[in-house]
Amino acid sequence: MAEPSISRQFARWAHALSYEDLPPAVVDKTQALLLHAMTGGLLGARSRAAQDVVELTLREEGRPDGASVFHSPHKASRIGATFANAELIHASFLFDSYRMLTHPGPVLVPAALAQAELEGRNGRDLVVALVAGYELVCRLADDFIPSTAARGFRPSPLYATLGAALSCAVLMGLDEDRLVTAIALATHFASGLNEGPRVGANELLIHEPQAARNGVFAAVMARAGHIKGAETSIEGRAGFYNAFTGSHTGELSHSFTGAKQVDMASITQGLGRTYKMLDFMFRIYPCPGYNQPVIELMGELCQRHAISADDIAQVRVHMNTIETRYPSPAFPRHADWRQPRVWDSTHYFAARVAVAGSFPVANGLPPGASDSDPAREAQARELMGRVRLVPEELRPMFSPAIAIELKNGQVHQGDYPYARMVWDLRTLRSRLQACEPGIEGGAARLDALTQTLSNSHQLEAVQPLLALMKSWPA
C-alpha cells in the first residue's frame, strides 16, 4: 500500500493528537513560545507603525462580537484581530527562530489565540493546536530553508502560513479531510519574496502578519466545505516544494550541511514520537538571529578575560557560510559580505559588544533607538573594521566560534553551540527580564503572564491570557 501523502500524514496525526500525548518538555516549550510571542505583543505597543495598523484594522474589520485585539477595548473579525496582533508582535523584533530565516511565532500565536477565543477552546486545546502547527513548520522547513531562500522566496512567511492554517483548523475542530484541505489551501496562499530584504526595503515588516491572516483564511475556507484540497499539495510534481525549492523529490540547491538530497520520507519520520519544535531558539536582540550567539559569545569572552576594546587587534568570527549571505545564498544583500556595515553586519554587532559590553535587547523601538551614545558608536564603527568573518560551509548554523587577538599577542577564543539557545520556559522568563523596561507593568505583568501560561492546562478559556494583553493592571 502506498504511503499516505505528506499533508495526509500531518492531518491524521494532528486530528488524533491530544494533550495527554504530549511530553512535558513539549508542553513547556509551547508555553515558552507563547510567552515569547506575547511579550513581543506587549513590546509592540511602543511602535507607532504597529499602532497605525491596529487602528486601520479596527476601522476596516472591527466588530463587537469578534476576537480580542491587544491593547484595545475593541474587537475585530477573526482574520482582522489575527493580523493586528501579529503586527504588534512583529513590530517588537522579538521573534522565535528555527534553523535560521524561519520565525513562526508572530504568525502561529496570534492566529491560534484568535481562533481559541472565538471557538471557545481551553488552554489545553490551545497548546495542542500550536504543537501541531509548529511541528508542521519545523518538519517542512527543516532542510529546505536555504533552497527556498535561493529561489527568491522568504522562508518565514511561506512555511508559517501552513503552520497557522493547521493550528487554526485544529482549533475549529475540522475532520481529517478538511485538515488536508486547510494545508493545501495554505500552499496556495503562502507568499513573501526576498527582493525587499536583498535591497534594504522593508516589505518584510508585513510578511508575517499577512502570513497569519492567510493561515486563518485557509482554515476558514476549509471549514466552509466548498473546496477539496489536493492530496499531494506539498510533494506533488507541481506542488509546494517544487514551487518554493525547485524540486518535488528532495533535491537541494543549497543546504546548511552541504547535502544535496533529502529523503522525503524523513519529513514525517517519527511524527508524534520526536518533536523538532524542541529545537526552537528565542531571539531577544533586534537583529538577524544568527547574530544573537555572536553577541552572547563576544560578551562572555570580553567579560571572562577583562578585554577592553582598546586592546583588541583583530576579531575573527567563524560562522556558517549561508549566514554570511543573508537573506539568501543566491541573493545576498551585499555583494561583498566582508564589508562591515552599521546595523547590517556581524562585524558591527561583535564590535558593539566589545565596546559597550552588551547589546540593547528588543524593546519595541527601532534597532538603536534606545542606545545612541555618539562616542560609543564611533568607537564601535572603528573597531568593526578589524572584525573578520570566516565562513565555513560545514559549521553548524547559529553556532559561531570567535577568536579575539589582542595587541599584546594574546588570543582568547570560544565556541557557542546552538544548544545553548534552546531555552525552556523558566530560562526564557529569566532572559526576558532585560525587556521589562519596555513593557507597561514590567516584571509584574510578565510574571502574571508566565504564571498563567505555566498553568495553561487549567484554563477553561483563553480569556485570562488575552486579558493580560489589554491595559495594566488587567
N, C-alpha and C positions, 0 to 999 in steps of 0.2 A: 504494500500500500504506500502511495506517495506521501511524503511528509506534508502536513498542512502548511499553508503559506505563512510567511513571517507575521503578517498582520493577524491572521487567524490564531497563531500560537500566542501572541500577546493578548488578544481579545479573550481567548479561552482562559488564560491564566488570570487576567485581571477580573473577569466576571466571577471566577470562583474564589478569588482572594478574600480572606477575612483577617480581621485584626489579630485573631489568635494565631494565625500563620506566621506573623512577623516576629523575627528575633528581636530581643530587647535593643540590640545595637542599632537595628534599622529604625525602630520607633524613636530612639534617642536622636539619631541623625536627622530624621524627618522633623522632629521638634526643633532641632538646631537650624535646619534650613528655613523653617517658618520664622524663627526668632531673627535670623539674619535679614530676611526679606522684609519683615515687618518693622525692624529697626530702620532699614532703609526708607520705608514708608514714612516713619516719623521724621527722619532727617530731611526727606524731600519737601517737607512743608516750608523749608527755608528758600526753596528755589522759586523765583518769580515766574520763570518759564513754566514750571510744573503747575503753579497756581493758575496760570492763564489757561492751561489745558483743562484743568478741573472746571474752571468757570465756563469754558466753551462746551465741555461735555454736558454740564448741568443745563445749559441753555438749549442744547440740541436734543438731549436724551434724558433729561430729568423726568422722574415720575415718582409720585409719593409712595407707590407700592413696590418700588424697585429695590435694588441692592444698595448697601451702605457705601458711601464714598468717604475715604479717610479725611479727617479734619473738617468735615462738613456736616451740618444737621440735615442736609438734603440727600435724596437718593436718586439713582439713575437706573436705566434699564440694565439687565444683567451684562450686556455687552459694553454699555457705556461705563458702568461702575468698574468693570474689569479694566477697561482702557485707562480711566482716570487714575485708579490705584496703581496700575503698572507704571504709569508715567511718574507718579510720586516716588515709587521705589527706584526706578531707573535714574531719576534726577539726583539721587543721593550718591551715586558712584559706588555704592556698596553692593557688589554682586557676588554670587557664588560662581564657581568655575569648575568645569570638568575637562581635563586634558587640553586646556587652552582653547580660547575662542568660542566657548560654549557656556552661556550664562542663563540657565532656565529659571532662576528664582524670580526675576521681575515678570516672568510670563506665567509660570505654573501657579505660584502662590496667590496672586490676585484673582486669577481665573477660578481657582478652586474655592477660595473664600466666598466669592460672589455666588457660586452655584450652591455651596453648602448652606449659605444663608437662605436662599430662595427655595431650595428643595427641602428645607427642614432637617438637614443632616446633623449628626452629632460629631464630637471630636474624634471618635474612633473612625467614623466614615471619612472624615477629612484626611486623616493620616493614611488610611488605606488608598484613597484616590491619589494622593500625592506620591506615594510609593510606586503605584502603577505608572504614573506619568513620568516620574524621574527615572525609573528603571528603563522605560522605553527610550527616553532621550539618551541615557548612557550607552545602552547596548547598540542603538542605531548609529550614534555619533562616533563612538569609541575609536576605531582605527581609521575612520573615513574623514576625520576633520581636516587634515591637510589637503587631501584630494578635493574636498568640497571647496575649500578656500581657493585652491588653484584653478577651479573652474570659474572664479569670479564671484562666487556666492559667499555671503557671510554665514558661517555655520550656526551661530547662536539662534537667530530667529527661525531658521529653517527647521532644525531638529526640535526646538522648543514648541513650535506650533503643533507638532504631532503629539508631544507630551501633554500639552494643555488640553488638546482635544480628548485624549484618553482619560485624563483626570476628570474633566467635566462630564464626559459621557458616563463614567462610573458613578459619579455623584447624582446624575439624572436617573440612575437605575436602568440603563439600557441593557438589552439582552446581548448575547454574544454576536449575533449577526449585525446588530446596529453599532456595536463597538468597532467591528471591522469597517463598517461604512464611515464612522467618525474618523478613523485613522486614514482611510482612503481620501476622504474629503480634505483632510488636513494636508495631504501631499499636494493637492491642487492649490491650496491657499498659502503654502509656505513660500516666503519671499525674503529678499534682502540681498543687496549687491555690495561688493567690496570697493566699488569705484569711489564712493564717498570717503571711506577711511583711507583709501590709497592717495587721494589728492588733498586730504585735510578738510573736506566738507563734513557736515555734521548730521547727515540723514540718519546715521545710526542711533541718534537720540530717540528716534521714533520706531526703530526696528522692533525692539522687544515689546513695547506697548501694543503695536499693531499685531505682532505675533500672538499676544494674549487674546486680543479681540478676534483674530481669525480662528484660534483654537476653540473659543466659545461658540463661534458661529458654526464650525464644523459639527460640534456636538448637537447644537440646536437643530440643524438640518437633518442630522442622522435620526434624531428623535421624531422629527416630522414624518419620516417613513416614506417619503416620495422618491427617494434616491437609494439605489443599491450600489455600494462601492465595489470597485474592482478587487477581487480576491488577491491579486498579485500587484497591488498598487505600489508596494515597496520594491520588490525584486524583479518585477516584470520587465520584459525587453524594452518597454517604453515607460518604465515606472520611475519612482523617486530616485533610486540610486543611479540609474542610467542618466537621468537629467542632471543630478546635482554632484555626481562624482565621475561621470563619463563611462561607467561600466555597470552592468547589472549582474556581473559574475564575480565581483570582488577584486578586480584589478585596480591597483592603486597607482596614481601618478606621482604622489608624494606621500611620505609617512614619517612619523617620529623616529622610527627604528631602522629605516632603510628597507623594510619589507615592501614587496610589490604585489602581494597577493593575500587576500583574506579568504578563509574558508567561510562561506556564507552560513553554514550550519552553526558556526561559533557564535553568531549573533544571539541565538536563543538558547545556546547550550547552558545548562544549569539554571535556567529561568525558574525562579521560585525557591532555589536552593542556595545560590550565591547571589549577592547583591552588589552590583558595581557602583551603585549610588553611595556606598560607604566611602568611596574614594573622593567625594566632593571636597574641595577646599573653599575657604572663605576669604575673599578679598576684604581688607579693611583700609587699604590705601587707594586714593583716586588715581589709579594708573593701570596700564595693562597688567594682567595677572602675573605674567612671567617676571615682572619687576618686583613683586612682593617678596619672594625669597631673597632676591638681591638686596633689598632694603633691610630685611631681617638679618641676613648674614653679615652685611657690611657693618651694621650697628653692633652686632655681637663681637666681631673682630676688633673694632676700634675700642670698644669698652673693655674687653678682656686684656688687651695689650696696651691700653692707655695711649692709643695712637692719636696724634694731633694731625690735622690736615696739612699743617705747615711742614711736617716731617715726611710727607709722602712723596716719593719719586715717581712711582707708577703703580697703577692698579690693573690687574688682569682679571677679567670676568669670563669664565668658561661657561658656555650655555649651549643648548640645543640649537642647531643651525636654523631651524624654522623660526625660533624665537628672535633671531636677528633680522628676519624678513617679514615682520608684521606689516599689514594684516594678512598677507598671503605669500606663500613661497614663489608664486608665479607673478604676483602683482604687489611687490613691496612698496611702501610709501616713499622710500628714498632709494635711489639707485646705488648710493654708497652707504651701506649700513655702518661703516667705520666712522662716519662723520658724527661727532657729538652735537646734539641739539637740545635746547632747553625745553623741558616738559614733553619731550618727544623721543628721548633715547635713554637707554640703560646707563649710558655714560653719566647723564645728569643725575639720575636717582642715586647712583653709587657715590658720586661726588657730594651731592647734597647731604647725604647721611654722614659722610666723613667730616664735613664742615660743621653740621649742627648736632650730630649725634642721634638724630631721628628724622622722621619724615611725617608731615601732618597726615592724620587719618581722615577718612571721609567724614564730612560734617554738613553735607547738604549744600555746600557752596562750590563754585568752580575751583578746580585744582589751583593751588597757590594763593587763593583769596585770603586765607587765614594766616599766611606767613609770608610777608613780603619785606623782610629786613633787607634793605639795599646792600649793606656791606656783606652780609652772609651770602646773598645771592651772587654778588660779584665774585666772592671767593670760590663759590661752587662752580661758577662758569669757568673760572680759570683752571680749577683742578680737573674738570671733566675732560679737558684736552689731554690729560695724562692717564685717562682710563681707556683701556684697550679691550675690545671684545674678542673672544677666541671661540668661534663657532665649532661645534663638534657634532657630527651627524648622528652619532650613536649615544650621546649623552641623554639620559632621561630628561624629559621636559619638566620644567619647573624645579629643576634640581641643580642649581649653579654651584660652581666652585670659584672661590675668589683668592687671589694671591696679592697681598699688599707689600710692595717693595719700598722700604724706607730709604732716605737719603744716606743713611749710615751703612747701608748694605744689608741690613736685616730684612728677612722676608717672613711675613705672617700669613698663613693660609688656612682655609677651611672649606668644608662642603655643607650644603644644605639639602638633604634628601627631601623629596616630595612628601614623604610620610609625616614629616614634622608639621605640615599644614593641614592634615586631616584631623580636624578637631571635633570633639563631641560637644554636647550642649553646655556642659559646665565650663569647658575651656573657652568656648566661644563667648559665653557671657563675661568671662574674665577679660578677654581681649576687647570686648565692646566697651569697657569702662572708658577707654580713650575717646569714644564717640559721644559720651554722655553730655558734654557741654553744648552740643548742637541740638539737643532734644529738650523740648518743654517737659519739665518734670524730671529730667535727668535720671539719676540712679533709681529713684523710687519707681518711676514709670517702667524702666527696663526690668527691674526686679519683679514688678507685678506681672509684666508680660511673660517673663521667664517662668514664674511660678504657675501661671495659668496654662502655659504650654506644657510644662512638665506634668501637669495633671490633665492633659487633653483627653485621656481615656475616661475621665469622669464628666466631661462636658456633655450635657444633654442637647446643647445647641452651640453654634459658634458666636452667638451674640456677645458673650462676655469677652471674647477676643476682640471683636470689632469695636466694642465699647472703649477698649484701651487705645484705639486708634482715633478717637474723637478728641474732644477737649480734655484738659487735665486740670484738676482731678476729675476722673470719669464719673 
